Amino acid sequence: MSHPTPQTLAPTSVVDLLRTAVAGVVHAPEDEGYRLSATGFNLATVHRSAAVVVASSAADVAAAVRIAAENGLTVAVQATGHGAAPAPENSILVDTALLDGVSINRAERTATVEAGVRWQQVLDAAAPHGLAPLAGSAPGVGVVGYTLGGGLGPIARTHGFAADRVLRMEVVTADGQLRRVTPDDEPDLFWALLGGGAAFGIVTQMTFELLPIQTLDGGGLFYDIADAPAVLRRWRDWISAAPTSVSSSLAIVNFPPLPELPEPLRGRTAVHVRFAHVDDAEDAGALLAPLRAVATPVLDTVTEIVYPALGSIHADPTDPMPGMERSALLRELPDAALDALLAVAGPAGALPIALAEVRAMGGALGVPPETPNAVAGRDAAFTLFTVGVLVPPIADAVPGALETVVGAMAPWASGGALMNFAGGVDGPPAARVANAWTPAQRTRLAEIRAAYDPSGVFAPAARWAATAI
């Protein structure tokens, strides 16, 4: 794979070219607006690009890509900055946050969104029509980036990956052209983007299917860490036998002593079992009875909720923070694996991590989509996810702690990781993303990347691709 030549223009020249070509605002590194536009949800991501383009349209995105390609620069893209990769000095950062249009087609049961849209916007727009998107656990996450990485949400065992519901996209490719991408128009690009992500272009618009869901049973059961050995085993056995109408995950969480948290959780290490159930014919209470019987929860929030309140199930943080993530796909979860997880992620491990989570796969996640795509990991039984916060005095210890958690689970891991959870663009995270694809998938991704981006214009935004393909 070839890459753009080193930066040949002074930053001021890049800014001048961009300001002439785009309608949106262009920030130079010394501008106050540069810092504001470049700062996303993950405060640990520091961009050093030669300019930030606050795109006002798909035409602005295309112009920025053309200027980058013509001048030996690369392109990075950011909507919400949840999973951002640092943009280097020889790049242009395209900020799509202002592209926030949402359109619901009730008759066709579809949503069409622009590049900067977040899931809560779609949840709220679809609900009056009795419809629902396959949103993620954190509704503040951007729709496009989440979906291109696969999209594993709270009801995924019932309805699969979000990427499997995509019908068409508008995409700016490395030549600066805006293309209509469907299974019939540009089929190779359609396949690669859904699961291959930002290495192949910038999606400026996406249309996907909606589901006729208005309410669901959802929430969490929180247990004292002393009950963890029994809870972990019961959850593993329970979810392995549960119907596909149930999706669930389990997390060992170190809750900070914050007043906004429920009193029973403040400053406490707890086991958080997340539960989502979509089926009016089944009784959620009966389904949950084995979990409620294994130990007495310190907090039980499971109830019937409206679908736009989907984010309450995981209750992920909503304020920006400097975070780091690691992940691994698991083939199985025997007692020895549960013991290993508790040993490193529980109080005895004394690791500076926020949580260690295991999400159940299977169900609709293991079924190939009607229209094939590059989403990997469909044969996994579980996926492990661990997070740390990069703040003093623990910041330097967090990367090693996260790798310790992943390493403890290595005997039961496949060697791969889901892109949205891998937590990095180089090193072990990149290798895990690459390993999740089959050799045939990696070969096809390499061929498509060579066809659409032979010079590596999008390399900084998806550096894992250099490892993978």
N, C-alpha and C positions, 0 to 999 in steps of 0.2 A: 504494500500500500504506500503510495506517495503522499506527501504532506505539503502544505503551503510553505513557501520560502519564508524566512524570517521577515519580520515587519520592515517594510521599505519606506514607509511614510512616517513623518513625525506625527504625534497624536493630534496636534492642532490641524494638520492637513487632513487627517481622517475626519475630524469633527467638521471641518469646512465642507468636505465632500458630502458628508451625510446631511448636513443642514441644507444644502442645496437640493438634495434628492428626495428628502422625506418631508411629510407634512407634520409629523409628530415632533416632540421636543427631543433634542440631542444634547447630552451632557458630556462635557470634558471631565477628566479626572479631578481637576481642581474646583469644579462647580459643586455647590452645596446639593444641588439636585442629583448629582451623580451618586452620592452616598445614600440618599433616600431611595432612589430607584434601584440601586444595586443590592440593598439590604432586604433579604427575604425572611421567611419564617425561621429558618435555621441560621442563627446568628454566628455559627462557627464557619460559615461559608463566606470567604472574603474574595470579592472579585477585583481583578487588576486590569480590566480591559482598557483598550485605548479610547473607548467611547461607549456610552449607553444610549441606545435608541429606544425611546418610549413610543412604541408603535401606535399609530392611530388607525391603521387599516392593514389589510393583507398586502396592499401595495407598498407600504412602508417596510414591511418585513422583507419583501422581495428586493426592494432597492438596497437595503442594508446587506443582504446576502450577496448581491451582485457586486457592490463596492468592495466587500471583503474578498471575494474571489478574484477580482481584477487587481487587487493590490497586495496579494500574498498574505492576507489575514485569515483568521478563522472566525467562526461564529458560535456563540453560546446563546441559549435562550432561557428565560425565567418568567414564570407566571406568578406563583406564590412563594417559590423558594423553599419549599419543604424538602425536596430532594435535590437541591442544586449542586452542581459541580463547579468548583472555582474556575472562573474565566481568567486566562493568563493575559499578559500584557499585549501579545500580538493577536488580539481578538476584538470583536465587536459584540457586546452583550445586547441582545434584543429583549426588551421588557414588554411582555404582552398583557400586562395586568389591565390595561384600559380596554382591551378587546373583550367586552363582557356581555355581548348580546346573547339572549336565550330565546328560542322560539319553540313552542309546543304545538305539534300537529295531533290533535285529539283523534281524528279519524284514522290516521295511520299509526297512532301510538308511537310517535317518535319525538325526540328532542334534537334540535340543532343548536349547537353552542359555538361560541368563538373561543379563541385560544386562552383568554384570561379568566374564563368562568370557573367558579368554585362550586363544589357539589351542593352546598346549601341553597344556592340560587336555583338550581335545577329541581331540587326537592320541593322548594316552595312554589315554583312555577308549575310543576306537574300535578301537585296535590289537588288543586281545584277541579282538575279533569279526572280525578280518580286514578291517576297514573303515578308510577314510581320508577326512578332510575336505579341501576345497580351501583349505588354510591359507596364510597369507602367509609371506614369507621370514623374518620375525622372529616366532617363536612366542610372544613375550611381548606381542604386540599384541592388543588386544581384538577379539573376534569380531564384535560387532555393528557398531561404527564402521567397521571394515575392510570388511565386507560391504555396508553402506549406501553406501560410496563406490565400489563396484564390486568390488574385491578381485582384484588382479592378483598371483598367486602364482607359485612356482617351476615349476609344471607347467601354467601357464595356456595355452600354445599347444596342449596336448593336450586339456585339459578345460574351458577357458574361464574366465569370471569367476565368482567365488564367488557373486555376486548372482544368477546365472542358476540356481542350485541351490536357492534359497529357496522353501519351500512355504507357509509361513504365519508370521504374527507377531502378537504382542500389543503394542499401541501405545497410549500415553497421548497424546491429542491436546490442543490448546490449550484446550479446554473442560474439561479435567480428567477426561475419560472414558477408561476402558480399553476399547479396541476389539479385536475379533478381525479381523485383516486377511489376506485371501487373494485369489487372483485372482477369486473369486466373491463374497466378502464384502468390501466396500469396494475394488473393483478399481482405482479411480483412485488411492487412497492407496497401495495395494500397488505400483502402477507408479511413483509418484513417489518413494517412500522408497528403492527399490532403484536407486540412481544419483543421486537427489536429496538423500538424506541427512537431516541433523538439522533441516532447515527445516520439516519436516512433522509431527514428533512424536518422542516418546521411546520407542524400542523396548525393552520390558522382557523379551520372550521371543521367540526365533526358532527355527524348525524348518527344517532343510535336508537335502538328500540327501547321502549318503556314497557313496564309491566302493570297489569291492573291490580295493584295492591294499595289499600288505603290504611290498614292497620296491621300490626303484628304483635306478638308477645315478645317482649325484650327487656333486658336489664342485666343485673349482675348479682351473684352471690359472693359475699366477702367472708372469708374464714380466717380465724387466727392462725398464725404460722405454725403453732403447736399442732394443729390438726392437718398440716400439709401432707404427711405421708399417707394418711388414709384418704384425703380428698383427691390427691393426685391419682392414686390407683383407681378410686371409684370413678373419677371423671374419665380416665382412659378407657375403662371397661364400658362405661355408659355411652360415650360418644361412638365407640366402635360398633355398638348395637343400635344406635339411635336411627330413626328414619331420616331420609334426606330432607324432610321438612325442617329439620333442626340443624343450625350452624352454631358452633361454639369454639371458644378458645379459653385458655387458662393462663394466668400470669402470676408470677411471684413479684409483688410490687413493694418497693420501699417508699412509703408515703412520707412526704416532708410534713413538718408540723405547721401547716398553713391554716389560718382561720377559715378560709373559704372551703376547705374540705369538710365532709361530714365528721362530726366529733369522734365517732368510733374508729375512724381511720387515721386521724392526725398523728404523725410521727410513728406510725406503726408499720411493721412488715406484715403483709396479708397475702392470702391467695385469692385472686379475683377470677371467678368463673363467669365468663360472658355467655349469654344465652339469647338466641334469636330463633323464633318459630313462626313459620308462615304456612298455616293450614287450619282453616276454620273447622274442619271435621275432627281434629284431634284436640284433646284437652291438655293444655300446657302444664297445668298443675300435676296431672298424672305423669307426664313425661319427666318433670323435674323432681318427682318424689324421691327417687333413689339418691339424688344429690343432696336434697334437703335433709335426708335421714342420716347421712354419713357423719354429720357433725352439725352443730348449731351455728348458723352464720351470724357474724357480728353485725351484718347489714344485708338486707335482701331488698333489691330494687326491681325485681322482675314484676312486670304488670303489662297490661295491654297499652300500647302506645300508638300514636298516629305516625305514619311513615316518615314525615319530615323531621321527627324527633329521633331518627336513627342514630345520631351521634351520641345519644345518652347511654347506649348499650356499652360502649367501650369507655366513654367519658374521657377521651384523650385531651391533653392540655391544649388550650386555645391561644395562649400567649406565646410570642416568639421566644426562642431560647437557643443556646448553643449546644446542639446535640450531636451524638455520633451513634451509628447503628451497625449491627452485624447480624447475619442471618445464615441459616443452613436448612436445606430440605432433609427430612428424616424418613427413612424407610419403615421404621417401626419404633415402638416406645415401650419396651419391656420394663419390668420392675427395676432392673439395673440402670436403665437410662433415667428413670424417674429419680432414683436415689442419687445418681450423678448430678442431675440438674439441681436438686435440692441442696446438695453438698456445696455447690459453688454459688448458686443464686440466693440461697437462704442465709440467715444470720451467721451460720457457722463459716460460710465462705468469706465474709467480711469484705466483699468486693464493692467498689464504688460504682454501682450500677443503679439505674432507676427501676428497671424491670427486666424480667426474662419471661418471654411468652411462648406458648406452644399453641398454634392454631390447627384445628383438625381440617384435613383435606378430604378427598373422597367425594362421594355423591356426584353432583353435576360437574364438579371440577375435574373429575377423571374421565369425562365423556368428550370425545373429539367434537369440536364445533361443526356446525353444518357447512360453514365456509372456513377452510383451514387458515390458520395464522401461526405466527412464530412463538406464541406463548409457551413457555417451558414449565416443567415440573408437574405435569398432570398425573404422573404415576406415583407421586409422593403420598405418604400417609399423613404426615404432619409437616408443618414448617416452624422452625425455631426463629425467634426474633428477640434481640436484646438491645437495650438502649442505655446510654450514659449521658450525663450532662457535663459539659466541659467548662466547669467553673472552679476557681481556686477553693480549697487547696488540693482538690482531687483531679484536676484536669489532666495532668501528665500521666496519671495512673489509669485513666478510663480506657484508652485503646487496648492496653494489655489485659485489662479486666474483661472487656468484651470478647477478646480472642480466647481468654480462659474459658468463658462460658461455652463458646462454640467448640473449642477443643475438647471439652469434657463430653460433648455429645457426638464427637467424631465417630466412635465405633458404630453408631446407628444412623449416620448421615450418608447421603448419596454422593456428596462432594459438590453438589450444586446449590444454588440459591435463587429465589425469585428476585427479579430485577428491582422491584419497588422496595424490597426489604434489605438488599445486600449492604447498603451503607458505605459506598465508596466507588471511586472511578479507577482505582489502580490497586496493586497488591493483592492480598487474599480475597477481598470482596469481588474484584474484577474476575479473578480466576474462578470463583464460585458461580458467578453468573454464566460464564462461558461453559462451565461443566454441566450446567442444567440442560443445555441443548445437546441433541444427538450429533454425532459427526456429520450426518447428512444435513441437518439443519444448519450447522456452522458453515459447511461448504456453500449451501445456498445463500446464506446471509452474506458471505464474502463475495460471491458473484454479483449479488444485487448491489452491494455497497460499491464495488468496483465500477458498476455500470452507472450508478446515479451520483456518486461522489468520489471520483477517482483521485482527486487531489486532497481529500481529507478536510474539506472546509468545515465540517461539523465535528471534527475530532475532539476539541476540548470539551464539548458538551456531553460527550459520550466516550471518554477515553477507554472505558472497559471494552469498547468495540475493537480496539487495536489488539487487545489480548484475546478477545473472543474470535475475531475473524481477520 
